Amino acid sequence: MNLKAFITALFFLCVNYFSASAQELKEPTNLQQRLNELFPKAVITRIENLDHYTESYQLILDEPLDHKHPEKGTFQHYIYLSHLGFDRPTVIETHGYNTENVKSEVSSLLQANQVAVEYRFYGKSRPNPIQWQYLTNDHAIADYHNIVTKLKTIYSGKWISTGISKGGETALIYKSKYPNDVDVAMPYVAPLINTCEDPRTIQHTRTVGTAECREKITAFQRAVLQNREAVLAVFKEYSLEKKMEFTEVPMPEALEYAVLEFPFSFWQWGGKCEDIPPVKPTAKDLFDYLNKIVGVRTYNDKMSFVYLPSYYQHLSELGYYGFDLEPVADLLTIVKSSSNARFAPKDVAIKYNPKYIKKVRKYVENKGDHILYIYGGYDTWFSCSPTPKPDVDALKMVLPKGSHSTRVKDFPQDDQKLIMDTLKKWLN
């Protein structure tokens, strides 16, 4: 073969090879084919893998607004599936808000497949406008039940539910409603709240830590309000720099709410007493530390819109906490109520159902086998944690000075071993 003929043959060989490779990439994998069969109306897109996964997909489902009455319509529901093997354990993470494709600690611990589900009406799964009557826990739990029931036909291993904070609370609600859907539930820092203003949270902030630290917290709150105008000037500069607008909750009102929120967030997120500014700090020091602990962006127009579904749920079914006005009552000029109702959707009738979470609590405390609870002892939400009865086969792990960020990796080695041994026992 002459040189010209050789080069021509090589060219066609390369073209055929790369065409075949491209065709292979276009052809659906076994998993993708099975997902298409399970969710024929879904938009299924292959996405970048998280660590140690072989395939990952974003699924956009046409989820029924009401599973008992599909004629009511649908909304687009986003979930993320990360695959290791059909016979591996599978973790469903019941996110309490919006989500992206992020690997959970439980998925790493168990080397499991993962299904991350965005909560209905949050993030990308939020219809516009929201039909509030369909934003209930029962409807959301039916979403998970529908997804898990279908995926169990291809994932034959053990199933574990998990979630953090409101997502952990959702995992507990899910377990109480469909106890056989998962083999183990592992909620992190999950409260079960008794009322719209659960008094246990205030009792917690008044007793946790040392008396000296609690006094510093109160002194800081009072210092912010005693230097209101100077702190507001810094607040305004910050809002301009970050291009935040405060028309829904004006800045003077947002400042008072942030001050009232401060003790709750301080203990929730593991504030350090030695970091609280001294007795006579500058206005910038006061604002910067308040912003570090509370995050004033919570009150800007964008985030007020984002959190509307959350406040609706807290004030209708989940319950919430109230503000402790007493330490600064004489310095408040705008906020007169301890309620979070100020942040709920306007022009929407919201009626609190006190029985809903009580039923969930009754189930998990009396019948909630194979639930592994993770808590931080300083976290304000720990005050609302369930306590399983001694004859229930559950494990409640509390890191004594841990915060809302407490994870298995934060516990001492002996406690981590107990957690893993318990999971292995329950999962055989």
C-alpha positions in Angstrom: 0.0 0.0 0.0 1.4 3.4 -1.0 1.6 6.3 1.5 -1.4 8.1 0.1 -3.6 5.0 0.3 -2.4 4.3 3.8 -3.3 7.8 5.0 -6.7 7.6 3.3 -7.4 4.2 5.0 -6.3 5.6 8.4 -8.6 8.6 8.0 -11.7 6.5 7.3 -10.7 4.2 10.2 -10.6 7.2 12.6 -13.8 8.6 11.3 -15.6 5.3 11.8 -14.1 4.8 15.3 -15.2 8.3 16.5 -18.6 8.0 14.9 -19.1 4.7 16.7 -17.9 6.2 20.0 -20.3 9.2 19.6 -23.1 6.8 18.8 -22.4 4.8 22.0 -22.5 8.0 24.0 -25.9 8.9 22.5 -27.4 5.5 23.2 -29.1 5.3 26.6 -27.6 3.1 29.2 -29.5 0.3 30.9 -30.3 2.6 33.9 -31.5 5.4 31.6 -33.7 3.0 29.7 -35.2 1.7 32.9 -35.8 5.3 34.2 -37.5 6.2 30.9 -39.8 3.2 31.4 -40.6 4.1 35.0 -41.1 7.8 34.4 -42.2 8.0 30.7 -43.3 11.7 30.9 -40.2 12.9 32.8 -37.4 15.0 31.3 -34.3 12.9 32.1 -30.9 14.5 31.7 -27.5 12.9 32.3 -25.5 15.2 34.6 -22.0 15.3 36.0 -21.2 12.5 38.6 -20.6 13.2 42.2 -17.6 11.4 43.7 -17.6 7.6 43.3 -20.8 7.4 41.3 -20.9 5.9 37.8 -24.1 7.6 36.5 -26.1 10.6 37.6 -29.4 12.1 36.3 -31.6 15.0 36.8 -35.3 14.0 36.5 -38.0 16.6 36.1 -41.3 14.8 36.9 -44.9 15.9 36.2 -45.9 15.5 39.8 -49.6 15.5 40.6 -50.7 18.4 42.8 -52.9 15.9 44.5 -52.1 12.2 44.2 -55.7 11.2 45.0 -57.1 13.6 42.4 -54.6 13.7 39.4 -57.2 15.6 37.4 -56.3 18.7 39.6 -53.1 19.1 37.5 -49.3 18.8 38.0 -46.2 20.7 38.8 -42.6 20.2 37.7 -40.7 18.3 40.4 -36.9 18.1 40.4 -35.0 15.1 41.7 -31.4 14.0 41.3 -30.4 10.3 41.1 -26.8 9.1 41.5 -26.1 5.5 40.7 -23.6 2.9 42.0 -25.3 -0.4 41.5 -28.8 -1.9 41.4 -28.1 -4.1 44.4 -26.5 -1.4 46.5 -28.4 0.3 49.4 -30.3 3.4 48.2 -30.6 6.7 50.2 -33.5 9.0 49.6 -32.7 12.5 51.0 -35.9 14.3 51.7 -34.8 17.9 51.4 -36.9 20.4 53.3 -36.4 23.2 50.9 -34.7 23.6 47.5 -31.8 21.3 46.5 -29.0 20.7 44.0 -27.2 17.4 43.4 -25.1 17.2 46.7 -23.9 14.0 48.2 -25.3 13.3 51.7 -23.2 12.0 54.6 -25.3 8.9 54.8 -24.7 8.1 51.1 -21.0 8.3 51.8 -21.1 6.2 54.9 -23.0 3.4 53.3 -21.6 3.7 49.7 -25.2 3.9 48.5 -27.1 5.1 45.5 -28.7 8.4 46.2 -32.0 10.0 45.3 -32.1 13.7 46.3 -35.6 15.1 46.2 -36.5 18.8 46.2 -39.5 19.6 48.4 -42.6 20.4 46.4 -43.1 24.2 45.8 -39.5 25.1 46.7 -36.6 26.0 44.4 -37.0 24.9 40.8 -40.0 22.9 41.8 -42.0 26.0 42.6 -45.0 26.7 40.4 -46.0 30.3 39.8 -48.4 31.1 41.3 -48.4 28.6 44.2 -51.6 26.9 44.9 -51.2 26.9 48.6 -53.9 24.3 49.3 -51.5 21.7 47.8 -48.6 22.6 50.0 -49.2 20.1 52.7 -46.9 17.5 54.3 -49.3 14.7 53.2 -49.0 15.7 49.6 -45.2 16.0 49.8 -45.0 12.6 51.5 -47.1 11.1 48.7 -44.5 12.5 46.3 -41.7 10.5 48.1 -43.9 7.4 48.3 -44.6 7.5 44.6 -40.9 8.0 43.7 -39.6 5.3 46.1 -42.3 2.7 45.0 -41.2 3.1 41.4 -37.5 3.1 42.0 -37.7 0.0 44.2 -38.5 -2.0 41.1 -35.0 -1.5 39.9 -33.1 -0.9 43.2 -33.4 -4.1 45.2 -31.1 -3.3 48.1 -32.0 -1.7 51.5 -33.6 1.8 51.5 -32.6 4.5 53.9 -34.3 7.9 54.3 -32.4 10.9 55.6 -32.7 14.7 55.7 -31.3 17.7 57.6 -33.4 20.0 59.8 -36.8 20.5 58.1 -35.7 17.7 55.7 -35.0 15.5 58.7 -38.4 16.4 60.1 -39.8 15.4 56.7 -38.0 12.0 57.0 -39.8 11.4 60.3 -43.2 12.4 58.9 -42.5 10.1 55.9 -41.6 7.2 58.2 -44.8 7.7 60.3 -47.0 7.8 57.2 -45.3 5.0 55.1 -43.4 2.9 57.7 -42.5 0.2 55.2 -41.1 2.4 52.4 -37.6 2.5 54.0 -35.7 0.1 56.2 -34.0 2.8 58.2 -34.6 6.5 58.8 -31.6 8.7 59.7 -32.8 12.3 60.4 -30.3 15.0 61.3 -31.1 17.8 63.8 -34.8 17.3 63.2 -37.4 19.1 65.4 -40.9 18.0 66.0 -42.5 21.2 67.1 -45.5 21.4 69.4 -47.1 24.8 68.6 -46.8 27.9 66.4 -44.5 29.3 69.2 -43.0 26.4 70.9 -41.9 27.6 74.4 -39.2 25.0 74.6 -37.0 27.1 72.2 -37.1 30.1 74.5 -36.5 27.9 77.6 -33.4 26.5 75.7 -31.9 29.9 75.0 -32.4 31.0 78.6 -30.7 27.9 80.1 -28.1 26.6 77.6 -24.4 27.3 78.0 -23.1 29.5 80.9 -24.9 32.4 82.6 -21.9 34.6 81.6 -22.4 33.8 77.9 -26.2 34.4 78.1 -25.5 37.7 79.7 -23.1 38.7 76.9 -25.8 37.7 74.3 -28.4 40.0 76.0 -25.8 42.8 76.3 -25.1 42.5 72.6 -28.8 42.6 71.7 -29.3 45.7 73.7 -26.1 47.4 72.4 -27.4 47.0 68.8 -30.7 48.7 69.6 -29.1 51.4 71.8 -27.0 52.3 68.8 -29.8 51.8 66.3 -29.2 54.8 64.0 -25.4 54.1 63.6 -26.0 50.4 63.0 -28.7 51.2 60.5 -26.3 53.4 58.6 -23.9 50.5 58.3 -26.8 48.2 57.3 -27.8 50.6 54.5 -24.2 50.7 53.2 -24.2 46.9 53.2 -27.5 46.6 51.4 -26.3 49.0 48.7 -23.0 47.1 48.3 -24.9 43.8 48.0 -27.7 45.3 45.9 -30.4 44.1 48.3 -33.8 45.7 48.6 -35.8 45.8 51.8 -39.3 46.9 50.7 -41.2 43.9 52.1 -39.5 44.2 55.5 -38.0 47.7 55.8 -34.5 47.9 57.3 -35.5 49.4 60.7 -38.0 46.5 61.1 -35.5 43.9 59.8 -32.9 45.2 62.3 -35.3 44.5 65.2 -36.2 41.1 64.0 -32.5 40.3 63.5 -31.8 41.3 67.1 -34.7 39.1 68.4 -33.4 36.2 66.2 -29.9 36.6 67.5 -30.1 34.2 70.6 -31.8 31.5 68.6 -29.3 31.6 65.8 -26.3 32.0 68.1 -27.0 28.6 69.8 -28.4 27.0 66.7 -25.2 27.6 64.7 -22.6 27.2 67.4 -21.7 30.8 68.1 -18.6 31.3 70.3 -19.0 33.4 73.4 -15.5 34.8 73.1 -16.4 36.2 69.6 -19.2 38.4 70.9 -18.0 42.1 70.5 -16.9 43.9 73.7 -19.1 46.2 75.8 -18.5 49.3 73.7 -18.0 48.1 70.1 -18.3 50.3 67.0 -21.5 50.3 64.9 -19.7 48.3 62.2 -18.6 45.7 64.8 -22.2 45.4 66.0 -23.6 45.0 62.5 -20.9 42.7 61.2 -21.4 40.2 64.1 -25.2 40.4 64.0 -24.9 39.7 60.3 -22.5 36.8 60.8 -24.8 35.1 63.2 -28.3 35.9 61.8 -27.7 36.9 58.2 -29.7 40.1 57.5 -30.1 38.9 53.9 -32.8 36.7 55.3 -35.1 39.7 55.4 -34.4 41.2 51.9 -37.1 41.0 49.2 -35.5 38.1 47.3 -35.2 35.9 50.4 -38.6 36.9 51.7 -40.0 35.5 48.5 -37.9 32.4 48.7 -39.0 31.5 52.3 -42.8 32.1 51.8 -43.5 28.4 51.4 -41.6 27.6 54.6 -43.5 30.1 56.7 -46.7 28.9 55.3 -45.9 25.3 56.3 -44.7 26.3 59.8 -47.8 28.3 60.5 -50.2 25.7 59.1 -48.8 22.2 60.1 -45.2 22.1 61.3 -45.3 24.7 64.1 -42.4 27.1 64.8 -40.8 29.2 67.5 -41.5 32.6 68.9 -39.2 35.5 69.7 -38.2 36.2 73.3 -39.1 39.9 73.6 -38.3 40.2 77.3 -34.6 41.1 77.2 -35.1 44.0 74.8 -38.8 44.9 75.2 -38.0 48.5 76.4 -35.9 49.1 73.3 -38.2 47.8 70.6 -40.1 50.5 68.6 -41.6 48.5 65.7 -41.9 44.8 66.6 -44.5 44.1 69.2 -45.4 40.5 68.5 -43.4 37.3 69.2 -44.8 35.6 66.2 -43.2 34.8 62.8 -46.5 35.4 61.1 -45.1 38.7 59.8 -43.2 36.7 57.2 -46.0 34.4 56.0 -47.8 34.9 52.6 -50.2 37.8 52.5 -53.8 37.4 51.6 -53.7 33.6 52.3 -55.8 32.1 55.0 -53.6 30.0 57.2 -55.0 27.9 60.0 -52.7 26.0 62.3 -53.4 22.3 62.8 -52.1 21.3 66.3 -52.8 17.6 65.8 -50.6 16.9 62.8 -47.1 16.8 64.3 -48.5 15.3 67.6 -49.5 12.2 65.6 -46.0 12.1 64.0 -44.4 12.4 67.5 -46.7 9.7 68.9 -45.7 7.3 66.2 -41.9 7.9 66.2 -41.7 7.9 70.0 -43.8 4.7 70.5 -43.4 2.7 67.3 -40.5 4.3 65.4 -38.1 1.3 65.1 -34.9 1.7 63.1 -34.7 5.4 63.4 -31.2 6.9 64.1 -31.3 10.5 65.3 -28.4 12.9 65.1 -28.4 16.1 67.2 -26.2 18.8 68.6 -26.9 19.5 72.3 -26.5 23.3 72.0 -28.7 23.6 68.9 -31.9 25.5 69.7 -33.9 22.9 67.6 -32.6 20.1 69.9 -35.1 21.4 72.5 -37.9 20.1 70.2 -36.4 16.7 69.5 -38.5 13.5 70.0 -37.5 11.0 72.7 -38.1 7.4 71.7 -39.5 5.1 74.4 -37.0 2.6 75.9 -38.6 -0.4 74.2 -38.4 1.2 70.7 -35.5 0.0 68.6 -34.1 3.4 67.9 -30.8 5.3 68.6 -30.7 9.0 69.5 -27.1 10.4 69.4 -26.5 13.8 70.9 -23.1 15.6 70.6 -23.2 17.6 73.9 -22.0 21.0 72.7 -22.9 20.4 69.0 -24.8 22.8 66.8 -27.2 22.5 63.9 -24.2 21.6 61.8 -23.6 18.3 63.7 -22.8 15.3 61.6 -21.6 11.8 62.3 -18.0 12.8 61.5 -18.1 15.2 64.5 -18.7 12.5 67.1 -15.9 10.8 69.0 -14.6 7.5 67.4 -16.5 5.3 69.9 -19.8 7.0 69.1 -19.1 6.8 65.3 -18.5 3.1 65.7 -21.8 2.7 67.6 -23.6 4.6 64.8 -22.1 2.4 62.1 -22.6 -0.8 64.0 -26.2 0.1 64.5 -26.7 0.9 60.9 -25.1 -2.4 59.9 -27.3 -4.4 62.3 -30.5 -2.8 61.0 -29.4 -3.2 57.3 -28.0 -6.7 57.8 
